[in-house]
Amino acid sequence: MAEFWQVTHQRGQQTIAVWGTFDPAYQVGTLTLAIHTADVDLLPVQADARGVQQDVVDDAMLARDANFAAMRDIVVRVPQMIEATLEDDLLLNDLDDVFAIVPNSQATVQERARRVISLWNRANAVRAAMTPALPPLLLGTVGVAGLQTRLTDHPVLLQTVENERSELNQKKSLLMKTARRVDRNNKRWYAAWSKFFAIGSPENSALSQIDTETGTADPIALEINTLTQNGTSMDVTYVAGGGDHATTIVLLWQIVGTDPDFGHATPVVLTGQTVGPFPAGAVVRFKTRASNSAGDADSDVKTINL
């Protein structure tokens, strides 16, 4: 299915062709052929910029998720390794503090990492004081400094995702704003032209070249703005201005590894809503679907690790 801007762009090109062929000097108020042509030409440029920025967001999320997964693996396995190698109970209280934190979210993984680093340094100090001294503990080739680096880097990776998402939302909004202006001007020009030139004239007859809306207009997708973890549930907000022409809009989600597709749905609350709870540690994908009798329009998919 064509995106909302593509339908508008095609009609804009048809409008420009008729306008430029028969009466380039014709104006609708202050709207000139040059102004409308510039707006129509801007649509694919802005769509391309949105696509490039979506790739930037995806790359930022992949970097965040890779660091998260590596850090979570370390903070789960290292305390177990330390517990297995302890020869006295000096660090039992520290271990209890670590095990009390369940690493099932961005926040709790970072909190557990801080405690694991403290525990790991203490365990290394105990080993160094032994006779003979034992070397620092390694998880494969990873030492405590490796975990510290990942912990230090993670807030930067999280902020980068949010910064790039904000930039993506700006580009989406800009494209939508331009598409609405072009759509409005396409229709204003058509109405004015059809009245200005008499029926049967070449100018009026040329309007048959232009595709006009018949029946129900295609729905416009409602994009997800933010996903914020709330315990094991998710707070969802939406980009303002989406969902035009839709008679129903639902939020869909899929638990990766459990659901074969987006099998869960709930009606969208445009002001924002909370959905869940979800299993701890799950990877969940979200999207919206705007629907009417003409068809469906799905938003971009957003993924989050709980």
JONORQUI-V356649 format. One record per pair of residues at least 4 apart in sequence whose ideal C-beta (glycine too) atoms are under 8 Angstrom apart, sorted by the first residue. I is the first residue (numbers start at 1). J is the second residue. Records with the same first field share a line. If there is no record, write none. Layout:
I = J  J
This chain:
1 = 218  295  296  297
2 = 6  7  218
3 = 7  47
4 = 8  176  179  218  220  221  244  297
5 = 9  43  46  47  175  176  178  179
6 = 10  47
7 = 11  218
8 = 12  43  179  182  183  186
9 = 13  40  43  44  179  182
10 = 14  211
11 = 15  183  186  210  211  212
12 = 16  36  39  40  43  182  186
13 = 17  40
14 = 18  209  210  211
15 = 19  36  40  186  189  190  210
16 = 20  33  36  37  40
17 = 21  209
18 = 22  193  203  206  207  209  210
19 = 23  24  26  33  36  189  193
20 = 24  33
21 = 206
22 = 26  202  203  206
23 = 203
24 = 33
25 = 33
26 = 33  193  196
27 = 31  32
28 = 185  188  189  192  193
29 = 188
30 = 35
31 = 35  36  185  188  189
32 = 36
33 = 37
34 = 38
35 = 39
36 = 40  182  185  189
37 = 41
38 = 42
39 = 43  178  181  182  185
40 = 182
41 = 45
42 = 46  178
43 = 47  175  178  179  182
44 = 48
45 = 49
46 = 50  171  174  175  178
47 = 51  175
48 = 52
49 = 53  171  175
50 = 54  168  171  172  175
51 = 55
52 = 56
53 = 57  164  167  168  171
54 = 58  168  300
55 = 59
56 = 60  164  167  168
57 = 61  161  164  165  168
58 = 62
59 = 63
60 = 64  157  160  161  164
61 = 65  161  303
62 = 66
63 = 67  157  160
64 = 68  154  157  158  160  161
65 = 69  303  305
66 = 70
67 = 71  150  153  154  157
68 = 72  106  109  154  305
69 = 73  305
70 = 74  150
71 = 75  109  110  113  147  150  151  154
72 = 76  103  109
73 = 77
74 = 78  113  116  139  142  146  147  150
75 = 79  98  103  109  112  113  116  147
76 = 80  103
77 = 81  139
78 = 82  116  119  120  137  139  147
79 = 83  95  98  99  116  119
80 = 84
81 = 85  137  139
82 = 86  91  95  119  120  123  137
83 = 95
85 = 123  137
86 = 90  91  92  123
90 = 126
91 = 95  119  122  123  126
92 = 96
93 = 97
94 = 98  115  118  119  122
95 = 99  119
96 = 100
97 = 101  115  119
98 = 112  115  116  119
101 = 108  111  112  115
102 = 108  280
103 = 108  109  112
104 = 108  109  232  280  281  306
105 = 109  229  306
106 = 110  154  158  229  305
107 = 111  229
108 = 112
109 = 113
110 = 114  151  154  155
111 = 115
112 = 116
113 = 117  147  150  151
114 = 118  151
115 = 119
116 = 120  147
117 = 121  144  147  148  151
118 = 122
119 = 123
120 = 124  137  144  147
121 = 125  144
122 = 126
123 = 127  137
124 = 128  136  137  144
125 = 129
126 = 130
127 = 133  134  135  136  137
128 = 133  134  136
129 = 133
130 = 134
136 = 143  144
137 = 143  144
138 = 142  143
139 = 143
142 = 146  147
143 = 147
144 = 148
145 = 149
146 = 150
147 = 151
148 = 152
149 = 153
150 = 154
152 = 156
153 = 157
154 = 158
155 = 159
156 = 160
157 = 161
158 = 162
159 = 163
160 = 164
161 = 165
162 = 166
163 = 167
164 = 168
165 = 169  226
166 = 170
167 = 171
168 = 172
169 = 173  223  225  239
170 = 174
171 = 175
172 = 176  223  239
173 = 177  239  240  241
174 = 178
175 = 179
176 = 180  220  241  242
177 = 181
178 = 182
179 = 183
180 = 184
181 = 185
182 = 186
183 = 187
184 = 188
185 = 189
186 = 190
187 = 191
188 = 192
189 = 193
190 = 194  207  210  212
191 = 195
192 = 196
193 = 197  203  204  207
194 = 204  207
196 = 203
197 = 201  203  204
198 = 204
199 = 204
200 = 204  205
201 = 205
202 = 206
213 = 217
215 = 293  294
216 = 245  292  293  294
217 = 244  245  294
218 = 245  292  294  295  297
219 = 243  244  245  246  247  290  291  292  294  295  296  297
220 = 242  243  244  245  246  290  297
221 = 242  243  288  290  297  298  299  300
222 = 238  239  242  243  246  249  268  270  288  290  299
223 = 238  239  242  288  299  300
224 = 236  237  238  239  286  287  288  299  300  302
225 = 237  238  239
226 = 235  236  237
227 = 234  235  236  286  302  304
228 = 234  235  237
229 = 233  234  235  304  306
230 = 234  235  274  276
231 = 276  277
232 = 276  277  278  279  280  306
233 = 274  275  276  277  278
234 = 274  275  276  278  284  286  304  306
235 = 272  273  274
236 = 251  272  273  274  275  286
237 = 272
238 = 242  268  270  272  288
242 = 288  290  299
243 = 249  268  270  288  290
245 = 290  292  294
246 = 290  291  292  297
247 = 291  292  293
248 = 267  290  291  292
249 = 267  268  270  288  289  290  291
250 = 265  266  267  268  288  289  291
251 = 265  266  267  268  273  275  286  287  288
252 = 262  264  265  286  287  288  289
253 = 262  264  275  284  285  286  287
254 = 259  261  262  263  264  284  285
255 = 259  278  279  282  283  284
256 = 282  283  284  285  303
257 = 283
258 = 279  282
259 = 263  264
262 = 285  287
265 = 289
266 = 273  275
268 = 273  288
269 = 273
278 = 282  284  306
279 = 306
280 = 306
281 = 305  306
282 = 305  306
283 = 303  304  305  306
284 = 303  304  306
285 = 301  302  303
286 = 301  302  303  304
287 = 298  299  300  301  302
288 = 298  299
289 = 296  297  298  299
290 = 296  297  298  299
291 = 295  296  297
